[in-house]
Amino acid sequence: MSKKVYCIAQFLPKPGKEAELFKVLQGLEANTLREDACLQYRVTRHISSPFAEGKSFPIVFNEIWADLQSFEAHCQRNEIKQFFQTYCLAETGLVQDWNVCIYSDEPEGYDAPNLG
């Protein structure tokens, strides 16, 4: 098992703002990928397929972090806090709604062995 953290960050843009929001989110990729514990950080957009007809916000970040502490440190970076302030919380922002969740690949109740 690993200590990796998987984050799915979904964004619902305000009407007519999808392309602009996608571009802003792409702008976060380069600096985040430079973070030591960032294993994957890719913004994607929803596409249609008859084999995947689930519901989703149209823009989604797929992230993998080495551990929870690294993910939480990333969330405290000024660039990330500024994004949420400017684009999600501000009345003039591009985001109508968002949903950020993290996941583990460890079974519930699993106690990792203490190797230290």
C-alpha positions in Angstrom: 0.0 0.0 0.0 1.1 3.6 -0.5 0.6 6.9 1.3 -0.3 8.5 -2.0 -3.2 10.9 -2.1 -5.4 11.2 -5.2 -7.3 14.4 -5.7 -10.2 15.1 -8.0 -10.9 18.8 -8.2 -14.0 19.6 -10.3 -15.0 23.1 -11.5 -18.3 24.3 -12.9 -17.6 27.5 -14.8 -20.1 30.4 -15.0 -22.0 30.5 -18.3 -19.7 31.3 -21.2 -16.5 31.2 -19.0 -15.4 27.6 -19.7 -12.6 28.3 -22.1 -11.3 31.2 -20.0 -11.4 29.1 -16.8 -9.7 26.1 -18.5 -6.8 28.4 -19.6 -6.4 29.8 -16.0 -6.3 26.3 -14.6 -3.7 25.2 -17.2 -1.6 28.1 -15.9 -1.4 26.4 -12.5 0.2 23.2 -13.9 3.8 24.2 -14.5 4.6 25.5 -11.0 2.7 22.7 -9.3 4.5 20.0 -11.3 7.8 21.5 -9.9 6.7 20.6 -6.4 8.7 17.6 -5.2 5.8 15.5 -4.0 3.5 16.2 -7.0 3.3 13.0 -9.1 0.6 14.1 -11.4 -1.3 17.4 -11.9 -3.4 17.6 -15.1 -6.4 19.7 -15.8 -8.9 18.0 -18.1 -12.2 18.8 -19.7 -15.2 16.5 -20.0 -15.8 14.8 -23.3 -18.8 12.8 -24.5 -18.8 9.1 -25.0 -21.7 6.6 -25.0 -19.5 4.4 -22.8 -19.1 7.0 -20.1 -22.3 8.8 -19.6 -21.9 9.8 -15.9 -22.4 13.3 -14.6 -19.5 15.5 -13.9 -18.5 19.2 -13.8 -17.0 20.1 -17.2 -13.4 20.8 -15.9 -11.5 18.4 -13.6 -8.0 18.3 -12.2 -6.6 14.8 -11.7 -3.9 15.0 -9.1 -1.6 12.5 -7.4 0.5 13.5 -4.4 3.2 11.5 -2.6 1.3 11.9 0.7 -1.4 13.9 2.5 1.1 16.4 4.0 2.3 17.3 0.6 -1.2 17.8 -0.8 -2.1 20.0 2.2 1.1 22.1 1.7 0.2 22.6 -1.9 -3.2 23.9 -0.9 -1.5 26.5 1.3 0.7 27.9 -1.5 -0.1 31.5 -2.3 -0.8 30.7 -5.9 -3.5 28.2 -5.0 -5.1 30.3 -2.3 -5.1 33.3 -4.7 -6.8 31.1 -7.4 -9.7 30.2 -5.0 -10.0 33.8 -3.8 -10.0 35.3 -7.3 -11.9 32.8 -9.3 -14.1 30.8 -6.9 -15.0 33.0 -4.0 -15.1 36.5 -5.6 -18.4 37.5 -7.1 -16.6 38.4 -10.3 -14.8 35.0 -10.5 -15.2 32.5 -13.3 -16.3 29.6 -11.2 -20.0 29.0 -10.3 -19.3 25.9 -8.2 -16.5 23.5 -7.3 -15.9 20.2 -5.6 -12.5 19.1 -4.4 -12.1 15.6 -2.9 -9.1 13.5 -1.9 -8.8 9.7 -1.9 -6.5 7.0 -0.7 -5.7 3.6 -2.1 -5.4 2.1 1.4 -8.2 0.0 2.8 -10.2 1.6 5.6 -8.6 0.9 9.0 -5.3 0.0 7.5 -2.4 0.8 9.9 0.8 1.3 8.0 3.8 -0.3 9.7 6.0 2.0 11.6 9.4 1.8 9.8 11.1 4.4 11.9 
